[in-house]
Amino acid sequence: MNFVIIDTDQKLPEGQKAVVQKYFRGYIPHVVVIDRFGKALYDDAGEVEESIIAKYLDKALSK
């Protein structure tokens, strides 16, 4: 599992630019959980409760 924090105020590496272009809609915070196949299991702006994000992380790890 990798956690990637992207600071949109800084110059981004190419890999992070692709993630920002695909998922970011201008709202901070924005949380995306992507499984190992590149499918977004969770993609939404705003804070996420621990119980909700844990469910998606567990799902990503079980595949």
JOMO-V228056 format. One line per field, one symbol per residue. ss: DSSP state (@ for helix, = for strand, . for the rest). phi: phi as a letter, one per 20 degrees, with the letter a starting at -180 (. if undefined). burial: # if it has 16 or more other C-alpha atoms within 10 Angstrom, else .. A space follows every 10 residues. Layout:
ss=???
phi=???
burial=???
//
This chain:
ss=.......... ...@@@@@@@ @@@......= ====.....= =====....@ @@@@@@@@@@ @@.
phi=.cdcddefed fefgffgfff ffdfdndcfc dcddffenef ebbbeofcfg ffffffffff fee
burial=.......... .....#.... ...#.....# #####..... .#.##..... ..#..##..# ...
//
